[in-house]
């Protein structure tokens, strides 16, 4: 008996000794993993909300609100905070609803659909955070510059004031800083949620193979 035939026979013996998993057993394993992943997404979203709330309370001191009042954004900032928390609570509810749906799913087709829906919800949430942060930062910067210009008009003109080139440099520097901040925020979300999204994608592929 040559070496190749010997290896083949040993491989067949190993296959016979391995446990044979049925369709239902494999499906149940994928279902449990998916349910656990979505549960963690829900938990992390709550932790993120709590941390952001604590950070907001810590940073929004009397001096902060005086600055917002100075650039005429105090009422708008309060409104933005309220809308932001409402939207965040809505996404948390969506994560919880996705978790409940996956936990109560009893067929592969529906589970695959719910996995895809969960992935879309997470991606939409990340896009919302990035876009809203960028828009709010631009608005605050615009009103800060506008207020600075108004202050310059009533102060002593003998003092040094920004010319057009200074404002261009300031704008370019602000855009670069904002882009770096948004990139860092995107990478943070990719690190936190990306792990779970990749696992859900892997589970989806395994389910798809089962259905073939």
C-alpha positions as CSV (number, residue, x, y, z in Angstrom):
1,X,0.0,0.0,0.0
2,X,1.5,3.3,-1.0
3,X,1.6,6.4,1.2
4,X,-1.3,8.2,-0.6
5,X,-3.7,5.3,-0.1
6,X,-2.7,5.0,3.5
7,X,-3.5,8.7,4.1
8,X,-6.9,8.4,2.3
9,X,-7.9,5.4,4.5
10,X,-6.9,7.3,7.7
11,X,-8.9,10.3,6.6
12,X,-12.0,8.2,6.0
13,X,-11.7,6.7,9.4
14,X,-11.4,10.2,10.9
15,X,-14.5,11.3,9.1
16,X,-16.5,8.3,10.4
17,X,-15.5,9.3,14.0
18,X,-16.5,12.9,13.6
19,X,-20.0,13.8,14.8
20,X,-22.6,14.3,12.0
21,X,-24.6,17.5,12.4
22,X,-28.1,17.8,11.0
23,X,-29.6,20.8,9.3
24,X,-31.6,21.7,12.4
25,X,-28.5,21.5,14.6
26,X,-26.4,23.7,12.3
27,X,-29.3,26.2,12.0
28,X,-29.7,26.3,15.8
29,X,-26.0,27.1,16.2
30,X,-26.1,29.9,13.7
31,X,-29.4,31.3,15.2
32,X,-27.8,31.4,18.7
33,X,-24.7,33.1,17.4
34,X,-26.8,35.7,15.5
35,X,-29.0,36.3,18.5
36,X,-26.0,36.9,20.8
37,X,-24.4,39.3,18.3
38,X,-27.5,41.4,17.9
39,X,-28.0,41.4,21.7
40,X,-24.5,42.8,22.1
41,X,-25.2,45.5,19.5
42,X,-28.2,46.5,21.6
43,X,-26.2,46.6,24.8
44,X,-23.3,48.6,23.3
45,X,-25.8,51.2,21.9
46,X,-27.2,51.7,25.4
47,X,-23.6,52.0,26.9
48,X,-22.8,54.5,24.1
49,X,-25.9,56.6,24.9
50,X,-25.0,56.6,28.6
51,X,-21.4,57.7,28.0
52,X,-22.4,60.4,25.5
53,X,-25.0,61.7,28.0
54,X,-22.4,61.9,30.8
55,X,-19.9,63.6,28.5
56,X,-22.5,66.1,27.4
57,X,-23.4,66.9,31.1
58,X,-19.7,67.2,32.0
59,X,-18.9,69.5,29.0
60,X,-22.1,71.6,28.9
61,X,-21.2,73.8,31.9
62,X,-22.2,77.4,32.5
63,X,-19.3,78.6,30.3
64,X,-20.3,76.4,27.4
65,X,-23.9,77.8,27.5
66,X,-22.6,81.3,27.7
67,X,-20.6,80.7,24.6
68,X,-23.6,79.3,22.8
69,X,-25.7,82.3,23.9
70,X,-22.9,84.6,22.6
71,X,-23.1,83.2,19.1
72,X,-27.0,83.0,19.3
73,X,-27.1,79.2,19.3
74,X,-28.3,78.3,22.8
75,X,-31.9,77.6,21.8
76,X,-30.8,75.8,18.7
77,X,-28.3,73.7,20.6
78,X,-31.0,72.6,23.1
79,X,-33.3,71.7,20.2
80,X,-30.5,69.7,18.5
81,X,-29.8,67.8,21.8
82,X,-33.5,66.9,22.1
83,X,-33.8,65.7,18.5
84,X,-30.4,63.9,18.7
85,X,-31.5,61.9,21.8
86,X,-34.9,61.1,20.3
87,X,-33.2,59.7,17.2
88,X,-30.7,57.8,19.3
89,X,-33.5,56.3,21.3
90,X,-35.2,55.3,18.1
91,X,-32.1,53.5,16.9
92,X,-31.8,51.7,20.3
93,X,-35.4,50.6,19.9
94,X,-34.6,49.3,16.4
95,X,-31.7,47.3,17.7
96,X,-33.9,45.9,20.4
97,X,-36.6,45.1,17.9
98,X,-34.0,43.3,15.7
99,X,-32.8,41.3,18.6
100,X,-36.4,40.2,19.5
101,X,-37.1,39.3,15.9
102,X,-34.0,37.2,15.6
103,X,-34.6,35.6,19.0
104,X,-38.1,34.5,17.9
105,X,-37.2,33.4,14.3
106,X,-38.0,29.8,13.4
107,X,-37.0,29.5,9.8
108,X,-33.8,30.2,7.9
109,X,-35.3,32.6,5.3
110,X,-36.7,34.9,7.9
111,X,-33.4,34.7,9.9
112,X,-31.4,35.7,6.8
113,X,-33.8,38.6,6.2
114,X,-33.4,39.8,9.8
115,X,-29.7,39.6,9.7
116,X,-29.6,41.8,6.6
117,X,-32.0,44.2,8.3
118,X,-29.8,44.4,11.4
119,X,-26.7,45.2,9.3
120,X,-28.6,47.9,7.4
121,X,-29.8,49.4,10.7
122,X,-26.2,49.6,12.1
123,X,-24.9,51.1,9.0
124,X,-27.7,53.7,8.9
125,X,-26.9,54.6,12.6
126,X,-23.2,55.1,11.9
127,X,-24.0,57.3,8.8
128,X,-26.4,59.3,10.9
129,X,-23.8,60.0,13.7
130,X,-21.2,61.0,11.2
131,X,-23.4,63.2,9.1
132,X,-25.1,64.9,12.0
133,X,-21.8,65.5,13.8
134,X,-20.3,67.1,10.6
135,X,-23.4,69.3,10.0
136,X,-23.5,70.5,13.6
137,X,-19.8,71.3,13.6
138,X,-20.0,73.3,10.4
139,X,-23.0,75.3,11.8
140,X,-21.3,76.1,15.1
141,X,-18.1,77.1,13.2
142,X,-20.1,79.4,10.9
143,X,-21.9,81.2,13.7
144,X,-18.7,81.5,15.6
145,X,-17.0,83.2,12.7
146,X,-20.0,85.4,12.0
147,X,-20.0,86.5,15.7
148,X,-16.3,87.2,15.6
149,X,-16.8,89.4,12.5
150,X,-19.5,91.4,14.3
151,X,-17.4,91.9,17.3
152,X,-14.5,93.2,15.2
153,X,-16.8,95.8,13.6
154,X,-17.5,97.4,17.0
155,X,-14.0,97.1,18.5
156,X,-11.0,99.4,17.9
157,X,-10.1,99.1,14.2
158,X,-6.4,99.8,15.1
159,X,-6.2,96.2,16.4
160,X,-5.2,93.4,14.1
161,X,-8.1,91.8,12.3
162,X,-8.4,88.8,10.1
163,X,-8.1,89.5,6.4
164,X,-9.5,87.4,3.5
165,X,-6.4,85.1,3.4
166,X,-6.6,84.5,7.2
167,X,-10.2,83.4,6.9
168,X,-9.3,81.1,4.0
169,X,-6.5,79.5,6.1
170,X,-8.9,79.3,9.1
171,X,-11.5,77.6,7.0
172,X,-9.1,75.1,5.4
173,X,-7.6,74.3,8.8
174,X,-11.1,73.8,10.2
175,X,-12.1,71.5,7.4
176,X,-9.0,69.4,7.9
177,X,-9.5,69.1,11.6
178,X,-13.2,68.2,11.1
179,X,-12.3,65.6,8.4
180,X,-9.7,64.0,10.8
181,X,-12.2,63.9,13.6
182,X,-14.9,62.3,11.5
183,X,-12.4,59.8,10.2
184,X,-11.4,58.9,13.7
185,X,-15.1,58.6,14.7
186,X,-15.7,56.4,11.7
187,X,-12.8,54.2,12.6
188,X,-14.1,53.9,16.1
189,X,-17.5,52.8,14.9
190,X,-15.9,50.4,12.4
191,X,-13.9,48.9,15.3
192,X,-16.8,48.6,17.7
193,X,-19.7,47.6,15.3
194,X,-17.6,46.3,12.4
195,X,-16.7,43.1,14.4
196,X,-20.3,42.3,14.9
197,X,-21.3,43.2,11.3
198,X,-18.6,40.8,10.0
199,X,-19.8,38.0,12.2
200,X,-23.4,38.6,11.1
201,X,-22.3,38.5,7.5
202,X,-20.5,35.2,8.1
203,X,-23.6,33.8,9.7
204,X,-25.6,35.0,6.7
205,X,-23.3,33.2,4.3
206,X,-23.5,30.0,6.4
207,X,-27.3,30.2,6.3
208,X,-27.2,30.7,2.5
209,X,-25.1,27.6,2.1
210,X,-27.7,25.6,4.1
211,X,-30.5,26.8,1.8
212,X,-28.6,25.7,-1.3
